């Protein structure tokens, strides 16, 4: 591999213009050290950096690219849409066509509103839930990420009933105080909060498959337990399926687990690689959204025709064979990473769910935020750079999911496992 000379020069220039040199923090490589790679092009399952190095990519734009980078048919559809106009600021048929496609896959979304990001979707869904219930408080789970709106940037105190406190300067303490923190996969922590704040909780928002502390699947009974508690206490259940939506299955995690959330937040795959988010759910709840109702939310580029076209193409190409192949290759990758660590004598737990994989450098099972924090981030950093120099691009953070796509082949998986075997030896030497 060539030294990242051009990437270093580009990062130096970017750092004089963009805060930290990037437009999203994890891209800066601060969790693993070194200079971030600047990508110049991508195709299928591979990316190429500014220095001409090629990598098998497992970031895949953090999940949207379930069909791979720049599928020719998608690029053709986007180009055709762009020639007709990139944005109208007026309705087009593409919006309700994509809405129909979403509703066919996720029937719980009786009404859908398109936005431009997952953050907008989650922020708007919570606003609607508060308006519908007339309550202010929400429950979220430690380690579940729902974007960077003020209400979500909180951390737990000493226990489940401790009110949230800001984890980012600029978040007003009164806003954070209405966000109550529970433990993922722990229904008792939810019960304690509901008991402590009766009749004041508008919504429980959860990633049905946690993906922002690395991959952490739900325990048996956890999601049905949340649904039952919401029904019993007049609380709205909000599924954040920005990651799991159309990746866990064509119908998202809600179809797999047989849950009927009141509201759902979507992003990533729904835009086919372009900036699209959506929120939707019960018709009576969504009737609160302007102009049908009094809850205001708007967006200049929401539902723009190029993004809607990309989303339609992405959803129409979600076939059963795609999910079978993704699951098979995801399982093979997870097993290969585990075997490589065991043979090298490196402590590793591999969590996987379909096309989502995370290797945690710890000897204990990872089931929630606290157990994820026990992972050895220095070991992951050594592993990351070991993989990078062998032509594999995993996420530059221990606490992120690896994403597979339709473009990944069995050969890619074998090459990745071979690189992991060598990288694990690097980790062992560094420890």
C-alpha positions in Angstrom: 0.0 0.0 0.0 1.2 3.5 -0.8 1.7 5.9 2.1 -1.3 8.3 2.4 0.6 11.4 1.3 -2.2 13.0 -0.6 -4.7 12.1 2.2 -2.4 13.8 4.7 -2.2 17.0 2.5 -5.9 17.0 2.0 -6.6 16.6 5.7 -4.2 19.4 6.5 -6.1 21.7 4.1 -9.5 20.5 5.3 -8.6 21.2 8.9 -8.2 24.9 8.1 -11.7 25.0 6.7 -13.9 22.4 8.4 -14.1 21.9 12.2 -11.6 19.0 12.9 -11.2 18.6 9.1 -14.4 16.6 8.6 -18.1 17.0 8.4 -18.9 14.1 10.8 -16.7 13.3 13.8 -16.1 9.6 13.4 -14.4 10.2 10.0 -11.5 12.0 11.7 -9.9 8.7 12.9 -9.6 10.1 16.4 -10.7 6.8 17.9 -8.0 4.9 16.2 -5.3 7.4 15.5 -3.6 8.4 12.3 -4.8 10.5 9.3 -8.2 9.8 7.8 -8.2 8.5 4.3 -9.7 10.7 1.7 -11.8 8.7 -0.7 -11.7 9.6 -4.4 -14.0 6.9 -5.9 -15.9 3.8 -5.1 -17.4 0.9 -6.9 -19.2 -2.3 -5.7 -17.6 -3.3 -2.5 -14.4 -1.3 -2.9 -13.2 2.2 -2.3 -10.1 4.0 -3.6 -8.2 6.7 -1.7 -6.6 9.8 -3.0 -3.2 8.0 -3.2 -4.6 5.2 -5.4 -4.9 2.5 -2.7 -7.9 0.2 -3.0 -9.8 -1.3 0.0 -12.6 -3.7 0.6 -15.1 -1.5 2.3 -17.1 -2.4 5.4 -18.2 1.1 6.2 -20.4 1.4 3.1 -21.4 5.0 3.9 -22.4 3.8 7.4 -25.1 1.5 6.1 -27.1 3.0 3.2 -25.3 1.1 0.5 -26.9 -2.3 0.8 -26.6 -2.7 -3.0 -23.0 -1.6 -3.0 -21.2 1.5 -4.2 -22.6 3.1 -7.4 -24.7 0.3 -8.9 -24.8 1.1 -12.6 -28.7 0.9 -12.8 -29.0 3.2 -9.8 -26.5 5.7 -11.3 -28.5 5.7 -14.5 -31.8 6.3 -12.6 -30.3 9.2 -10.6 -28.9 10.8 -13.8 -32.2 10.5 -15.5 -34.0 12.1 -12.6 -31.4 14.9 -12.3 -31.9 15.8 -16.0 -35.6 16.4 -15.2 -34.8 18.7 -12.3 -32.9 18.3 -9.0 -35.4 20.0 -6.7 -38.9 21.5 -7.3 -40.0 22.9 -4.0 -43.4 21.5 -5.0 -45.0 18.0 -4.8 -44.1 15.3 -7.3 -45.6 11.9 -7.7 -42.2 10.3 -6.7 -43.0 11.2 -3.0 -46.1 9.2 -2.7 -44.7 6.4 -4.8 -41.8 6.0 -2.4 -44.3 6.3 0.5 -46.3 3.5 -1.0 -43.2 1.4 -1.3 -42.3 2.1 2.3 -45.9 1.3 3.6 -46.0 -2.0 1.6 -42.8 -3.1 3.4 -43.7 -1.7 6.8 -47.6 -1.6 7.2 -47.3 0.1 10.6 -46.4 3.4 8.7 -49.9 4.3 7.7 -48.7 7.9 7.0 -45.1 8.9 6.1 -43.3 12.2 6.0 -40.0 12.5 4.2 -37.1 14.5 5.6 -33.4 14.7 4.7 -31.8 12.8 7.6 -32.3 10.3 10.4 -31.7 13.1 12.9 -34.6 15.1 11.5 -36.8 11.9 11.5 -36.1 11.1 15.2 -36.4 14.8 16.3 -39.7 15.1 14.5 -41.2 11.8 15.7 -40.6 12.8 19.3 -42.2 16.2 18.8 -45.3 14.5 17.3 -45.3 11.9 20.2 -45.3 14.7 22.8 -48.0 16.6 21.0 -50.2 13.5 20.6 -49.9 12.4 24.3 -49.7 15.8 25.9 -46.6 14.6 27.8 -43.1 15.9 27.8 -40.8 13.1 29.0 -39.2 10.3 26.9 -37.3 7.2 27.6 -34.2 6.3 25.6 -31.6 3.7 26.2 -27.9 4.1 27.0 -25.9 3.6 23.8 -28.8 3.9 21.4 -28.1 6.8 19.1 -31.0 8.8 17.5 -29.2 11.7 15.9 -27.8 14.9 17.4 -31.0 16.7 18.4 -30.8 18.2 21.9 -33.2 15.7 23.5 -31.0 12.7 22.6 -27.6 14.1 23.6 -27.7 12.8 27.2 -26.0 10.2 29.3 -27.0 8.2 32.3 -26.2 9.3 35.9 -25.8 6.8 38.7 -28.9 4.7 37.9 -31.8 4.2 35.6 -34.0 6.7 37.4 -31.5 9.5 37.2 -32.5 12.3 34.9 -30.3 12.8 31.9 -27.6 15.4 31.8 -26.1 17.0 28.7 -23.2 15.2 27.1 -22.6 18.1 24.6 -22.1 21.8 25.5 -25.0 23.8 24.1 -27.7 21.4 25.2 -29.9 23.1 27.9 -30.1 21.2 31.1 -34.0 21.5 31.2 -34.2 19.9 27.7 -31.9 17.0 28.8 -33.9 16.6 32.0 -36.9 15.3 30.1 -34.9 12.4 28.7 -34.9 9.5 31.0 -32.2 6.8 30.6 -32.8 3.1 30.7 -30.6 0.1 30.1 -30.9 -1.7 26.8 -32.1 -5.3 27.2 -33.2 -4.6 30.7 -37.0 -4.3 31.2 -36.6 -3.8 34.9 -34.9 -0.4 34.3 -37.9 0.6 32.2 -40.3 -0.4 34.9 -38.5 1.6 37.4 -38.7 4.8 35.3 -42.3 4.4 34.5 -43.1 3.8 38.2 -41.1 6.9 39.1 -42.8 9.2 36.5 -46.4 8.0 36.2 -48.5 9.6 33.4 -45.7 11.9 32.2 -43.9 9.8 29.6 -44.8 10.5 26.0 -42.6 7.9 24.2 -40.1 5.1 24.5 -37.6 5.4 21.6 -35.3 2.5 20.9 -33.1 1.0 18.2 -34.7 -2.4 18.0 -31.2 -3.8 17.0 -28.7 -1.5 18.7 -26.1 -0.4 16.1 -24.3 2.6 17.6 -22.4 0.9 20.3 -21.5 -1.7 17.8 -24.1 -4.4 17.0 -26.1 -5.5 20.0 -29.2 -7.6 19.2 -32.2 -7.5 21.6 -32.7 -10.3 24.1 -35.7 -12.6 23.8 -38.7 -10.8 25.2 -37.2 -7.3 25.3 -39.0 -5.7 22.4 -42.4 -7.4 23.1 -41.9 -6.3 26.7 -41.5 -2.7 25.6 -44.6 -2.9 23.4 -46.7 -4.3 26.3 -45.5 -1.6 28.7 -46.3 1.2 26.1 -49.8 -0.2 25.6 -50.4 -0.5 29.3 -49.3 3.1 30.1 -50.5 5.1 27.1 -46.9 5.6 25.9 -46.0 5.7 22.2 -43.4 3.1 21.1 -41.0 4.7 18.6 -38.7 2.4 16.7 -35.5 4.0 15.3 -34.9 1.8 12.3 -32.5 4.2 10.6 -30.0 1.3 10.6 -32.2 -1.8 10.9 -34.9 -0.6 8.5 -34.6 -2.5 5.2 -31.3 -4.1 6.5 -32.5 -6.5 9.1 -35.2 -7.5 6.6 -37.2 -5.9 3.8 -39.7 -5.0 6.5 -37.1 -4.0 9.1 -36.7 -5.3 12.6 -40.4 -4.8 13.3 -41.4 -7.4 10.8 -38.7 -9.9 12.1 -39.8 -9.5 15.7 -43.5 -9.1 15.1 -43.8 -5.7 16.8 -46.2 -2.9 15.8 -44.5 0.4 16.8 -46.7 3.6 16.9 -44.0 5.6 15.1 -40.9 4.6 13.1 -37.9 6.6 12.1 -36.1 5.7 8.8 -32.9 6.7 7.0 -29.9 5.3 5.2 -31.2 2.6 2.8 -34.4 4.5 2.2 -32.4 7.1 0.2 -30.3 4.6 -1.8 -27.1 6.5 -0.8 -28.6 10.0 -1.0 -29.7 12.1 2.0 -33.2 10.9 2.9 -34.9 10.2 6.1 -38.5 9.6 7.0 -40.8 9.2 10.0 -44.3 7.7 10.0 -46.8 5.5 11.8 -50.4 5.4 12.9 -52.6 7.7 10.9 -54.2 9.3 14.0 -50.8 10.2 15.4 -49.4 11.5 12.1 -52.5 13.6 11.5 -50.9 16.0 14.1 -48.2 16.9 11.5 -48.7 20.2 9.6 -50.5 21.0 7.4 -52.9 18.2 8.5 -52.4 19.3 12.1 -50.7 21.8 14.4 -47.2 20.2 14.8 -44.9 22.1 12.6 -42.1 20.5 10.6 -40.8 21.4 7.1 -37.8 21.0 4.8 -36.8 22.8 1.6 -35.2 19.7 0.1 -37.5 17.1 1.7 -38.8 14.7 -0.9 -36.6 16.0 -3.7 -37.0 14.0 -6.9 -33.4 12.8 -7.2 -33.4 11.4 -3.7 -36.9 9.9 -4.1 -35.7 8.2 -7.3 -32.7 6.7 -5.5 -34.9 5.4 -2.7 -37.4 3.8 -5.0 -34.7 2.0 -6.9 -33.1 0.8 -3.6 -36.4 -0.5 -2.2 -37.6 -2.2 -5.4 -34.4 -4.2 -5.5 -34.7 -5.7 -2.0 -35.1 -9.4 -2.9 -35.2 -12.4 -0.7 -32.0 -13.8 -2.2 -30.2 -10.6 -1.2 -31.0 -11.1 2.5 -30.0 -14.8 2.3 -26.7 -14.0 0.8 -26.0 -11.2 3.2 -26.8 -13.3 6.2 -24.6 -16.2 4.9 -21.7 -13.9 4.3 -22.2 -12.0 7.5 -22.1 -15.3 9.5 -19.0 -16.4 7.6 -17.2 -13.1 8.4 -18.2 -13.2 12.0 -17.0 -16.8 12.4 -13.8 -16.0 10.6 -13.0 -13.0 12.8 -13.7 -15.1 15.9 -11.5 -17.9 14.7 -8.7 -15.5 13.8 -8.7 -14.0 17.3 -8.9 -17.4 19.1 -5.9 -18.7 17.1 -3.9 -15.6 17.9 -4.9 -15.7 21.6 -6.7 -12.4 21.5 -9.9 -11.9 23.6 -12.7 -11.2 21.2 -16.5 -11.2 21.2 -18.2 -11.0 17.8 -21.8 -9.8 17.7 -23.6 -10.2 14.4 -27.1 -9.9 13.0 -27.6 -10.6 9.3 -25.4 -8.2 7.4 -24.3 -6.3 10.6 -21.1 -7.4 12.4 -19.0 -6.0 15.2 -15.9 -7.5 16.7 -15.5 -6.4 20.3 -12.1 -6.8 21.9 -13.3 -8.1 25.2 -13.6 -11.5 26.8 -17.2 -10.9 28.2 -20.4 -10.9 26.2 -21.6 -7.5 25.0 -25.3 -7.0 25.7 -25.6 -3.3 26.5 -23.8 0.0 26.7 -21.8 -0.8 29.8 -20.5 -4.1 28.6 -19.6 -2.5 25.2 -17.5 0.1 27.1 -15.4 -2.8 28.6 -14.0 -3.4 25.1 -10.3 -2.7 24.6 -10.2 0.3 22.2 -6.4 0.2 21.9 -6.6 -3.3 20.7 -9.2 -2.3 18.1 -7.0 0.6 16.9 -4.1 -1.8 16.4 -6.5 -4.2 14.6 -7.9 -1.4 12.4 -4.5 -0.2 11.2 -3.5 -3.9 10.6 -6.5 -4.3 8.4 -6.0 -1.0 6.6 -2.4 -1.9 5.6 -3.8 -5.2 4.2 -6.4 -3.5 2.0 -9.5 -3.8 4.3 -11.4 -0.7 5.4 -13.4 -1.4 8.6 -15.1 1.4 10.6 -12.6 3.6 12.4 -14.1 3.0 15.8 -14.7 0.0 18.1 -18.3 1.1 18.7 -19.6 0.9 15.1 -21.2 -1.8 13.0 -19.5 -3.3 10.0 -21.9 -3.3 7.0 -22.0 -5.9 4.2 -23.6 -5.3 0.8 -24.8 -7.2 -2.2 -21.5 -6.3 -3.8 -19.4 -8.3 -1.3 -18.5 -11.7 -2.6 -17.2 -14.9 -1.0 -13.8 -13.9 -2.2 -14.0 -10.6 -0.4 -14.9 -12.4 2.8 -12.0 -14.9 2.4 -9.6 -12.0 1.8 -10.9 -10.1 4.9 -10.6 -13.2 7.1 -7.0 -13.7 5.9 -6.2 -10.1 6.6 -7.8 -10.4 10.1 -5.6 -13.4 10.9 -2.5 -11.3 10.2 -3.9 -8.3 12.0 -4.7 -10.3 15.1 -1.0 -11.2 15.3 -0.3 -7.5 15.2 -2.7 -7.0 18.1 -1.1 -9.7 20.1 2.4 -8.3 19.6 1.2 -4.8 20.6 -0.5 -6.0 23.8 
